Amino acid sequence: MNKQPIVLQTEFVSDIRNIIATAKINAVRSVDFQRVMMYWKLGERILVEEQEGKDRAEYGSYLLRNLAKQIEPEFGNGFSYRQLARARQFYRTYPIVSAVRTQFQWSQYKLFIHIDDPDKREYYEQESLHNHWTGRELERQINSKLYERLLLSNDKKSVLEVARRERIPENPMEIIKDPVCLDFLELKPNSAYYEKDLESALISNLQAFLLELGNGFSFVARQKRLQIEDDEFFADLVFYNRLLRCFVIIDIKTHKVTHQDIGQLQMYVNYYDREEKLPEENPTIGILLCADKNNALVKYSLPADNKTILASKYQLYLPSENELLKELKRGLKNLETINK
């Protein structure tokens, strides 16, 4: 007589799977943290030994090179001269063991220790912690100069307060970046494409785009139809930001922004404020994602107290140090002009 198979409850099976998956994740994290602590202890021991020969300036390099020659053949390239130098720098950057977080992997610490500015390093630590960035995501944000781009329109104190979760952003400029780096689309700057092509590329790379947009964004709609009596319009992309507690409409322009573009986006924002926004939500924000812009034109096309329409220039490649420095100087100059 064949016995009928027992049908297990879906919730029970799901719980079992979650237990196994969680245990595997924790095991990987535990192993990686042991590696982190190993490099910290190596750095500590190397620095103590190095200080014994502090009267000889070249002793540190001599020590690491000879140590690598003796242990690399036995333990592998994880103990090369370069890795041992990183271990020493790791201990110098985090001399107190309690400052070494279990949430971070060695791949992330390798990036942190190359950031000389303590405030900048703390910013990326906080953002990595709260947003669960992988080593690859952290590397891209550092390479795209996220911290510097936020400083173009914010002071260092406010940027760090938001990163530490000491306060909720009150101004859209605390979150919205200018420029926006779309290097992950891998589009050539001189290639001919239409706004719908750029929009499609962004949707295809939605996860990366949300990461570039920053904290609190979630996708709502693409080509959102707005019916105004007998006329219909389409907003390119609609998001919601839970930190600002408002809708964010993005209109894409592959040309230099015009006052007509600003007027069209203002209409979209007004529509959302009157037809979609709930009473307890904040006013809708409109972002013109444009190939280029005239800051003076944007300024005079909008009311003096404007806080809801923003124009962000997009870049299809990561900005260089010189470009960021130039933008930073320009941003500080604009802030001085506004505050006068």
PyMOL commands that set and color helices and strands:
alter all, ss='L'
color gray80, all
select helices_A, chain A and resi 10-52+59-75+77-79+81-93+97-99+106-112+118-131+135-143+146-151+156-163+172-174+183-185+195-204+206-213+259-275+295-301+321-339
alter helices_A, ss='H'
color red, helices_A
select strands_A, chain A and resi 180-181+217-228+231-241+246-256+285-292+309-315
alter strands_A, ss='S'
color yellow, strands_A
deselect
rebuild
show_as cartoon
